[in-house]
Amino acid sequence: MRHSSRFVRALVLTATGGLALTGIAPPGATAATAGSAPQSVIVVLADQLLGAPPTKAEAAGRRAKATQEQESVLAKLTGAAPAAVRHFALGNAFAATVTPAQATQLAQDPAVAQVLPDSEVTLPSPASAPASGAAPKASGRAEPATPDATCPSDPAKPLLEPEALTSIHANSTDGSNSAAELADGSGVKVGFLADDMDPDYADFIRPDGSHVFSDFKDFSGDGPGATDSGAEAFGDASSIAAQGVVVHDLSKFVNEKHPLPTGCTVVVKGVSPGASLVGLNVFGSTATNSAVLQAIDYAVTVDHVDVLNESLGLNQYPDASSRNLFQVFNDQAVAAGVTVTASSGDAGTTSTIGSPATDPLVISAGATTDNRLYAQTGYAAFPFSNGKWANDNISALSSSGITQNGRTIDLVAPGEGNWADCAPAYDECRDFKTVPQPTDLESFGGTSESAPLTAGVAALVIQAYRQSHHGASPTPAQVKQLITGTARDLGLPADEQGSGLLDARAAVEAALTSPGAAGAPAGVSSNITVSAGQLTLEGAPGSTRHAKVNVTNVGSKPLTVTAGTRSFEPIGTQTQTTAFDSTKLPTFPYYDGTDWAYRKVTFTVPDGAQRLLARMAWQGSPKTVDGQPVTPVVRLTLLAPDGTFVANSRPQGGAATANYANVDLARPAAGKWTAVLYSESGPSGYTGDIQLATTVQRAVPEGQVTPPVLQLRPGQTKPVQAALQTPATGGDADYSIVLGSSDGHQTTVSAVLRALIPTKNGSGTFGGTITGGNARAVSPAQTFSYEFDVPRGKRDLDVAARLRDAGTLVDGVLVDPNGELADVNSNAYPDAAGKFTQGTGLQLTDANPVPGRWHLVLVVQNPVTGKEIEQPFTGTVGFDRVAVRAPALPASASVKLPAGKPVTVPVTVRNTGVEPLALGVDPRTNAQQTLQPQPVGGSSEVDLPELNANAPVYSVPPDTSRLTVATSSTLPAQVELQSSAAGIDVLGDLKAAQAGSTVSVASIGEKSGSVTKGI
């Protein structure tokens, strides 16, 4: 897993794809004040480098390009050289001290958008100044919650942030029960993998002067003083254990076009402020997978953490493997008693869950919505609302769906629209001003927030369990059971919500009263837990599968529990096509001050609807604007009939368009809804048709559960039997087993039903529907996973998929029973001239396939074409269809060939597949031999640290039974061997390298079958 593959927080601090600034000073305008004294100014360039988005992967190139352009502007100035020049890259701007004449020159330069005075930033301060270097401290309790309040009525009583605390019942501002009344995480140590930060920041110092961080260790190679990032680490640490002592004034943070009153104060507090933190920096510029493994090893064996959070991930194939050492190390951590929480990813709900969240032993967290931050900042077209907002829907960015092995996420937690601490010295700690300035606060979200919130609740559960069980610690499996079993049902599909929304109060109550407890505080509710948070049931198409779930009353009083199932059926769909012209439509100021064009459309939701799914498609074809490549992005915001802000799409590609968006809501109000469609104003925005489809559904039972009602005494366990049917053709379906208790809590068990592609009689079919994704970098738009059986004795395996739209790029991955990649291909193929063309067919083939259970994964790449909202496809699995003839080839020992004379043998191949084939000939003898492969790329000698720029790349031929890489180095090092799709990732012995060994060996082999061929 390379550094660029991590899932970062959702709400970026700049406009996606760079800043498109407004308020350009007209030619001849004097931006500086009169007089001859030098002036400090900030100069914003017109070119905001849309082709080099401000992502981690593009950071170095963007900084170099920005500096070059800024130096070019400075070189034009006459007179003495400007002083105190500081270059910025997040926005293409620089600060300098110039003469009034130079300020005028800058304002008249066509390469300059604005010349602004460089004003001193005034940070919020309490009545008495804090000690040198300290941050302002909260002097009073957080203000009691007022519905739809964005600022406190009394600045001395700041709002409690993040809003997530109240959404998951971790804290309360309205007097309702919360986990904070029962536990604060004291005595529990939580580690997290992230980037660099300041562990001595004021909000990580307790009121008694003790430090929240017990350790902070750098594994990135950048050293402990790096300040080039920080957002992930500050966000994780804030979510888990911020103290809520630093007062932030949002009026200093928001954009000038979305002002808030001075004294709009907030404090940031973690879910478990009593916990101790261990920070593990693994995201530096030289970070490697080995660094991640070392960090996990260190957290478990040196710091002895109780909980480890991993807000990172990668989509790999296969997505779970005993030969992926990341999963192996996590499983070893769990075996050592560590609860591991992982973010599912930010690539959307279309089956994009990344590893390590695919590991069944970790707690995987998707994301829900909190929308107060949008009200405070003007994000997501919030100003079109009535000023009110709704929470607790699935975030459009949340990676969910179904994994390659038929699992889904475990639960969801807030991951959209929340605040976290930050420190101005760090590059990613910037406000929403037109020219972003250093700040002590950040907008934080994505499943990168959901996971540490879950880790914080795990700390509460561990403390509460120890408190009531004579100091004994729960196992990671018990922690997972207590958290998922008490999650709150949101009424949405199982493959989006898992068990439901994280509920800190219920989880802590369950820990306090679970069997073996010595007693619990008064006023604690009784809860249930289940033996499994999710089920995977496989069988022939249309077959009924049976499963059992044990339900336990972990409370202190008797409970009545009802059991049922839930699926959804359509009520109706409204489809409309709307013309959009970003150069002519009215505009509104976005959260960062840029102008966006918008159009409103309406649709109707009838009475009785329990789910609203809005989907949007557009054709954001690439174009060039002012010499920069642009792929226009369109966003979608939904307003309820009364004007309440409910949800928005969350494109994740920066300047790269997805051409598709979706928003999913539970229990939509009946009446006329408004959809706000918006894109950047001017030629960089979208012009063309937008398709919008709004589907409403009702919940219906699926299959059968027995018994429908259980009576459970405290500590008693009873089974619930479920009978559910697999889909009619090869593929997946998901249902919820819904459990409600008489203490008022409702949770669910996710059930994934997988129909095997039927191959018993020689050929089977499968299908699906392509929609699209959200353009998240290095993530798929959508995936589809299938399984089928290969009988013994087959000569070849042949898989074909047929698409409707050749413009959609789809990769196919065949995984054999050993977990090796048997074939990887796409619907793009080379023509006779070597130019790639995309077609409507995709073909996969393997010779002499290993008998057993196989996996097929179809990976839809971003972006889809946007020509349609959905695209059905079909496919077949067959055997022995390869047609190759070489009748002149000697096939008998009785045939004698003259020595020393070449023999030409014609080979005839007939393509029986669905796409053109590129063929190669690889003559072999029958003897097995060991070969020394030569790198096809990179070099066999590299400098350490190795940054993947010169790593040796090998092409492994078919029918290879073992591949070994051995290295020797001048310093202790660990070699890593990774398959092309990253599903197999093995490394040399970490302990040997730590002990000083300069030799490292990594190997992959199969006793039967072959190792993954290709790169």
Secondary structure by P-SEA (a helix, b strand, c coil): cccccccccccccccccccccccccccccccccccccbbbbbbbbccccccccccccaaaaaaaaaaaaaaaaaaacccccccbbbbbccccbbbbbbcaaaaaaaaacccccccccccccccccccccccccccbbbcccccccccccccccccccccccccccccccccccccccccccccccccbbbbbbbbbbcccccccccccccccccccccccccccccccccaaaaaaaaaccccccbbbbccccccccccccccbbbbbbcccccbbbbbbbcccccccaaaaaaaaaaacccccccbbbbccccccccccccccaaaaaaaaaaaabbbbbbbcccccccccccccccccccbbbbbbbbcccccccccccccccccccccccccccccccccccccccccccccccbbbbbbcccccccccccccccccccccccaaaaaaaaaaaaaaaaaaaaaacccccccaaaaaaaaaaabbbccccccccccccccaaaaaaaaacccccccccccccccccccccbbbbbbcccbbbbbbbbbbccccbbbbbbbbbbbbbbcbbbbbbbbbbccccbbbbccccbbbbbbbbbbbbcccccbbbbbbbbccccccccccccbbbbbbbbbcccccccbbbbbccccccccbbbbbbccccccbbbbbbbccccccccbbbbbbbbbbbbbbbcccccccbbbbcccbbbbbbbbbbccccccbbbbbbccccccbbbbbbbbbbbbcccccccbbbbcbbbbbcccccccccccccbbbbbcccccbbbbbbbbccccbbbbbbbbcccccccccccccccccccbbbbccbbbbbbccccccbbbbbbbbcccccccccbbbbbbccccccbbbbcccccccccccccccbbbbbbbbbbccccbbbbbbbbbbccbbbbbbcccccccccccccccccccbbbbbcccccbbbbbbbccccbbbbbbcccccccccccaaaaaacccbbbbbcccccccccccc
